[in-house]
Amino acid sequence: MITSRVHVNQVGYLTGGPKGATLVCAEDSPQQWQLRAATGEVLAEGDTVPRGLDPSSGSRVHTVDFSAVRTPAARVHLVADGATSPSFAIGGGLYDRLLHDALTVFTLQRSGVAIGADVAGAQYARAAGHLGMEPNLGDTQVSPLPRGAAFTNHGADLYAGWSGDYVVDGSGGWYDAGDQGKYVVNGGIAVAQLLGLVERALRAGQDAGPGTPAALALDEARWELDWMVRMQVAPGLRLAGMVHHKLHDERWTPLPTLPALDPQRRFVHRPSTAATLNLAAVAAQVARLMAVADPEYAARMLEVARTAYRAARANPVLLAPDTNVIANFGGGPYNDSEVDDEFYWAAAELYLTTGEAGYLADLRDNPYHLGGAKPAFVPQGFDWRDVAAWARMQLAVVDSPLPERDEVRVSLVGAAEHLLAHDEPFGHLYSPPDGRYAWGSNGMVANCAGIVAAASDVSGDPRLRDGALAGIDYLLGRNAMGLSYVTGHGSAYAHHQHSRWYARSLDPSLPDPPPGTLSGGPNSDVPDPVSAPLAGRPAQRCYVDDVQAFGVNEMAVNWNSALAWLVAFAASQGDGLPAA
C-alpha cells in the first residue's frame, strides 16, 4: 500500500538524531520541501537532492535531509513536489513501545504453555499447544523421524538410515515462524541477539530489573535455550552431546490452524553440527551473563556448552539436508552446507566466557578470524546461516583479555564504514552485490544496521550512530512500498503476515499478528503463488501483504530478534541529543 510519494519513518525521528526521507520524483532538478506542523505552520524548509534512478525500487528518487530540525513535535509531515508524507513525531522515547512489543512477540510464540489475556490482550489468548495430549500427542515424548521417512523421489535417503529408539522431551521453546515447527539454528541466533541486548544494557549501566526490556529479553532467551538443551542427545545414545536440528509436523497443516488443534504427528530430526554449535555458543553466552545472578544455572549451561562443542568437533560435518526436495514435508529445512562460521561463533563465546587457551587456539585457527581465508563481514550482513559477523561483533563488544581485541574492533568499524559507503537513497544499509533481496530481507536490513550500531558503541563515532538510526527508517516506512513492516507501528503497516494462528483475513475469530511483528519483507525469488506474479520487479517491490505469501511476508523469531536488538539500541539513545 503506497500512501504517498514522500517516504518517511512513520514512527518518527529522535530530536537529536538523523532525519531523512525519500521522495519519488522524476524531476532532475532539486525540489522544495517543507516540514509542516499539524496546523499547517511551516517549521523548516529546504531543497531535495536528486538521486536519479534507484535500481532497488525502480523509481527516480530524491532525498530529503532535515536533521537540522531539533525541536520536538508530536505530529508533523513533509511536503515536497505536491505530495504529503504520512505524519510522524520528533522527540525522545519514540521506540520504547516498539521495543516492548517486539519482545512480547516472543512470549506469544511460546509453545507448550497457555497464553493468557494479560500478555497482549484477550484476542491473543490461546490454549497451550503441543502438550502430551490429543490430537497430536504433542512434544513431551517425540520420537526421531522413522527410517525411510525422508526418501526423495529419486530414492535417496536424506538421513542415510539415521533414526533412533528413544524419545525426546521437545516441549517448550518458541514456534519459529508462521508454522508450528521449532528449529535450533533459527532459535540460536534469536537467543544470541536477545542475550546480546541484555549484555549491551548491562554494559551501558541501564536498568535491567524486573519489568524492563532487558529482563523480558532474558526471560524469553532462557525459555528458548532450555528447549534447545532438551534437544541435546542424552549420554549413552548414538551421537550423544549432539543436538537435534529441528522438530516439526509430519506434514504441513493448513492455514489457519491453532497450535492446540494441530492434528499432525511430530518428529525430531537428525542432529546436525550447526545445531550443536548453536547450542554451544548460546549456552556459553548465558553462562557468562548469569554467572553472578544464578551461578548454578550458569555452571550447568557452561557444561552443556562444553559438551556440545566436544560433540561437534567429533562430528564436524554432520549437515542438515535440504528437506524441501520432499513435497509436503511439514517444516523448513534450515540446511547449511558450511559450518566454519558456527565453529567460529562457538569458540568465540566459549573463549569470552572462560578465557581458556584451547578455545582461543580454535578461534585463531578458524578461517573466519582475522587474516583468515573467509571474510567475517559481507555486504549483505548476516543471518542464521551466516553467523561469523555476529561472532566478530561479540569479540569486539564483550570485555575480554583477547590480545587482538583492538584489531577485532578495527575490523568491525571498517565493516560499518563499508556498509555506510553504499549510501542507499532509502537510508538502509542492505545492499546485496547482485541487487537481489533475499528471503527475510528485512531481517538482513536490521542486522546490517546492527553491525553499524555495534561499531558506534566501540568507536563512539556519531556518524556510525546516525547511520544505524537511519537504518531503522526503512523498516518503519521509508521504503518503496511506503509501508511500515512492523505491525501496529506507523500509519500504514503490514498486518497479514503468514501465520497459522494470526490469520484474521482467513478467519475473523482469529487476530492479526501482534504489534511489534516484523514482516520478512521483499524477496526477489517470490517463491509462493501469491507473490510469484511479481517476478522480475525491482527488489523492493517484490512484496505483498498477504497471509498466503509465505515467501515475502512470513514472520520469524530471528527477524524479530534482529529488530529488537536494533530498536533497543535506538531506545537507549533517549532523545538523541548530547548529554547535558
N, C-alpha and C positions, 0 to 999 in steps of 0.2 A: 504494500500500500504506500505509494509515493504521495505524500500530502503537500509537498512544497518543493520548489527548486532550490530552496535555501536549506541546506542540511546542517543541523546543529546537534550538540549533545542536549537531548531533550530533558535530562535531569538538571543539568546546569554546570556552572564553572566556579571553581574556588576563587574567592576575591583576589587573592594574590597569585593565582595560577595562570597558566596559558589559556587563551581563549581563541579558538579557531573555528571557522565554519567553511563550508564549501558551497559555492553557487554553480548550478548548472546553467551555462550561458554560452551561446555560440559566438558572441562578440569577441573580437580580438583586442579591443581596447578596454582599459580599466572602467569599471562601473562604480558609481557612488553607492555606498552602503550607509545605512543609519541604524543605530541601536535605539529602539524606542521603548518607553515605558508603556504600561497598560493604558495610561491616559492619552497616549499619542505623543507625549513630550519626547523630543529628540535628546538623548543622553550623550551620544557620541556619533561621529561620522568620519568617513574616510573613503578611500578608493580600494577596490578589489585588485588582486594580482592575477592577470590571465595566466592560465597554465596549459592551455591547448587541450588536445585530445588525451584523455586518460584511458589507457588500454583496459584497465581493470573494470571500469564502469561503462566504457563505450561512449562516454559523453565528453563534450568540451566543457571545461570547468574553469572557475576562478576560485581563489582562496581569499578568505577574509581573516584578518588578524586584528582583534580588538582587545588584546591583552593589556593595553594601557588603561582600560576601564577597571578601576579598583574601588568602586562604590557598590556595596551590597544592594540587591534589588530582588524582591520576591517574584516578580513576573515581568519579563521583558521579551522582546523579539527583535530579530534582524529584518530589515527591509533592503532589498537590492534588486535592481533590474525589474522593478514592478512586482516582485514576489516577496511574500512574507513568510518567515520561518515559524515553526511551532514555538510556543512560549517556553521559557526556561528561567532558571533562577541564577543569580550570582550571590555567593555567600559562603558561609562555613557550615560544616555538619551536613553537607548535601548527600554524603554517601553512607551515613550511619544506618539508615533504614535499609538501604540496599544491601549492606553487609550482613545485617541481621537476617534478611530474607534469603540471601544466597546461602547462608549456613543452615537455615531452617529447612531448606530443600533436602539436606542430608537426613535430617530426622524423619521427614516424610517418606524417604526412600528406604527406611528400615524394614528389614524382613524379620518375621518371627515374633513380632510384637504388635499389639493393637495400637493404633494411632488415635489418640483422644482429641476431642474438640479443643482442648487447651493448647495444642501445638500451633494450629494455624486457622482455627475456626471449625465450625460443625461440618462445613462442606468437605473438609479434608479428613474427617474422622473415618476410620475403616477398621474392619476386623483384622486380626493378625493373620498373616499369610504364611503358608508352608510350615505349619507345625505338624506334629505326628498324628494327623487325623485325615479323614476323608475330605475332599475327593482324591487327593494325590499322595497321602501319607507323608507329605512334607519333606523337610530337610534334616530331621533329627537322626535318621538312620538311612543314609543314602549309599547305595551300592556303586561300585565302579561300573562304567559302561561295559556291558557284556561283550565278550569276544564275538566278532562278526558283525557288530552293530555299526561299524564305521567303514564299510566297504564302498568303494566308488563303483560307478557303472563299468569301469574297466577292470574290476576285480582286484584293485589294490586295497590293502588293509592299512588305513591311515595310522593305526596304532600298533601295527606289527605284532599282533597277537596279545597285546597287553590287556589284562583285566585284573581282578583280584577277588578273593573270597572273604572280604571283610566289609564292614560298613563304616561310614564316616559321619560324625555329627557335624553337618554343614549348616546348622541353624544360625540365625543371626546375620550380621553384615547388612550391606545395602543392596537393594536391587540396582543393577548397574545403570540402566537406561530406561527405555520405554517398554522393555520386556521384563520378565521375572528372573532372568539369568543373573549369576553372580560370578565375577571374573577377577582373579587375583591381580593380574597385571594392570588392569584399569583401576582397581581399588588401591593398588600400591602407590601409584603416583598421586592419587587423590589424597590418601592418608599423608603422604610426604608433604604435600602442599599445605594441608591443614596444620600439620605439626610445624611446618616452616612458618606459617602465620603466627603460631603461638611463640615460637622461638624469637621471631622478629619483635613481637610485642614485648617480650621479656628483655631483650637487648635494649630496646628503646625506653625501658622503665615505665611502660604503660600498665594500666590496671588489668590484671589477669584473674581477678577474683570472681566469685560466683555471679552468674548473670552477664558477664562480659562476653564480647565476641571470642576472645581467646579461650575462655572456659568452655563455651559452646563448641568451638572447633576441636578442642582437646577431647571433649566427651564423645564427639562423633568419630574422631580418628580412632579412639580406643575401641569403639563399637565395631568398626570395620576390622581393625587389627586383630581383635580377639577372634573374629571369624576366620581371618587368614591363618591364624595359629591352628585353629581346628582343622584346616585343610592340609596340615602337615602330616605326612605319613608317619605312623607310630613306630617306635622301636621294635625290631624283630620282624618287620614286614619287608618285603621287597621294596627297594628304593626308600628305605627309612630316612627321614630327615628332609626328603624332597617334598614339594608342595604341589597338590593337585591344581591343575591350571584353571579349571572352571567347574561350575555346577549349573546345570540348566535343564529345561524340559526336553523330553524325547522328541517332541515336535513343536512347531510354533503354535501358540494359542492365537485365536482371532482377536481382533480389536472390536469392542472393548472386552476385557476380562479382568476382574478384580483378583488380586493375589490369592485371597482366601477361596476363590471359586475356580482356580486353575485346576483342570482335570488331568493334566499330563503327569506321567511318571517322570522322575528326576534322577539324574545320574551325575557322579563326579567323573571327570575325565583325567586322562593320564597326567601324572606330574610332568612339569617342564622345568628346565634350567632357569628360564626367565622368571617364572612364578616364584621359584625358590629364592632367587636373588632379590626379588621384590620384598619378600618377607624378611630376608636377612637385612636389607637396607633399612626398612621402616621400623623393625624391631630394635635395631641398634639405635636408631634416631630417638625412639620413645624412651629407651633405656637411659640415654643421656638426659633427656628432658625431665624424666621423673625420678632421677637419682636421689633427690632430696625429698620431694613431696611424697613419694611412695617407693622407698628403696627395695621392698620385697618384690613388687611388680617389676621394677626396673631390672633387678637381678634375674628374674625369670625371663624377661624379654631379651636380655643380653645373651643368656644361654640359648634361647630359641634362635637368635641371630647367628650365633657361632655354629650351632648345629646345622642350620640351613646353609651357611656358607661352606662348611666342610662337605656337605652332601652335593652342593652344586659343583664344587671343584672335582668331586669324584665322578660326576655325571655332567661334563661341561657342554655337551651338545645334544641334550635331550630336548628337541624342539617341538613346539606345538604345531600341528599340521593345519593347513587351510581346510577346515571342515565345510566351508562354503561350497566346495565342489560336490557335496552331497545335498540333494534337494530336501528342503524342509527339515533341516537337522535340529531345529529348536533353539539355537543360540549362535552368537557370533563366534568366529574362530579366534580372534586376537592372536594370530600367528605372528611369529617374529623369527626371521632367519639368521639374525646376527645378535649375539648376546655379550660381546665385549663391553658394550656400554653398561649393561646391567652388572657385570663384574666390577666395572669401574665405580659404579654407584655404591654397591655393597661394600667394597673395600674402603671407599671414602667414608661412609658412615661408621663403619667399624673402627677405622682409624680415629675419626673425630671423637668417638666415644671412649676408646680405650687407650689411644696413643701408642699402641703396640707396634713394634718394628716389623713384624710379619705382615701386617695389613699395609704398612707404609711401603714395604717392598713390593707387594702386589699392586699397589696403586701406581708406583713408579714404573713397573713393568708393563702396565696396561697401555695399549696403543692410543687411547684417548687422553693420556696425561700429557703434560707439557712436552713439546718436542716429538710427540708420537706421530705415527703414520696417519691417524684418523683425527679429523677436527671435532672438538667437543661442541663448538658453536657452528651452526649452519644458517644460511639466510632465512629459512622458513621456521626457525625456532626449534621447539621440541614438543613431544607429546609422550604418551605411554610407551610407544615403541622405541623412541629415541631419547634416552634419559641422561646422556653424557653431559649435556648442558646443565641440567639440574644438579648433577653431582659436582660439576665445577663451581656452580653458584654456591653450593653448600660449603665447599672447601674455601671459598672466598669470604663468606659472611660469618661462619662459625669460628669462634676463637679457638685456636689450636696451636701446638708447637711445630706445625708443618714448616720445615725450613724454607721451602719455596713459596710460602704463602704470598709474599709480595708479588712474585711473578704470576701467581694464580689470579690475584686481584687485577693486575695489569691486563691479563688476558680477558677478564670479564669486562673491564671498561672498554677495551678495544672492540669486543663483540658488540657492546652497546653503541659505540660510535659508528660501527658499520651499519647497524640497523637504522640509526638516525639519518645516515647519509642518503638513504633511499628517498627521503623527503616526499612521501606519498601525499597527493593533494587531498586525501580524505583523513590525513593525520595519523593513520595507523602505521604500524611498523612491520607488518607482514607483507613480504614481497618475494614469493617463491620465484626462483630463477626462470622457470618455464612459463610463468604467468598463470598457471592453473591453480585454482584453490582446492585444497584437499578436503576430504571428509572431516567435519569438525573444524573448519577453518576459523570459526570464532574462538575456539579454544586456543588455536595457534596464535591468533591476534593477541589474546590475553597473555599468553606465555612470552611472546616477543616483548610486549610491554613490561612483563615481569623481569626479564633479563635486564632491561634498561633501568627499572626501578631498583633492582639489587645493586647494579653498578652505581647508581646515585647514592645508595646507602654507604658503599665502601669508599666512594670518592668525595662525596659532599658537593659534587658539581651540580649547580642549579639547572643547567641545560639538560642534564640527564633526568633530573626530577620532572622538569617540564615535559620532556619527551615522553616519559612514562604516563604522565597525567593526560597528555594529548592522545595517547594510545587508547585510552578508555572511551574517548568521544565516539569513535567508530561504532562501538558496541551499543551505544546509547542513542544512536540516531544519525550520526554524521557518516552516512554510508549511502551507496547508490540507491538503496531501497527506501531511504528516508524513514527507517523503521528502527525502533529500539528492539534489540534482540533479547532483551531481558523482560520477561513478563511482569506487568504491574508497574513498570518504571518508564516514564516518558508519556507523551500524549498519544502516540501510535506505537503499539508494541506487539511482538509475536505472542500469540496465546493459543496456538493449535499445535504445539509440539507433539511429535509422535510419542504416544504413550497409551498403554492398555488400560490405565485407570484414571488418568487425567484426560478424559475424552468426551467433553461436553458436546462437541459437534456431532458425535455419533450417538450419544445417549444423554438427554437433558438432565437425567438424575445424577450424572457424574459432574465433577467440577472441571474447569480449565486447569492447566498446570498452575502451580502455586506461584505467587510473587517471588521474584528472585531466580526463576528458572531461565538459564541461558540456552537459547537455540544453538544447535550445531552450526547453522549458517551455510552460506553459499558453498557449493561443491561442484566443480567443473565436470565431474563424471556423471552427475544427475542420474544415479543408478536405480531409482524407483519409478514406477509407472506414472506417478503424478508429476514428478519433475522432469521426466525424460523429454518432453517436448521442448524444454529449454536448452537442449544440447546445442552447443556452438555459440551460445550467447557469451558476452563478456563475463568474466569470472564473478564479479559482484552481483550480477543479475541472475545467476544460477540458483535461485531461491524461490520458494513458495511457502507460505504459512498454511500448511495443510497437515492434518493429523496422520494422513496416509503417506506423507512424503518423508519416509524414514531416512533417505539419503541426504537430505538437506535441512531437515527440521526436527531431528531427534533431540532428546535431552540425554545427558550422561554425567555421571559423577565427576569424571576428570575435567570436563569443561566447567562445571560449577566450582570445582576446587581452584582452577586457574583464575576464574572470575573472583572468587572470594579472596585469594591471596592478593590480587591486584587492587581490589576495592579496599581491602584492609590498609594497603599502602596509601591509597588516596585519602581514606578517612583519617589516617594518622597525621596528615598534613594540616589538619584544622581548617582554617580559612586560607591557608597558603601564603599568608603574609609573614615576613620575618618576625622572629620573636622580639618582643619589646626589650 
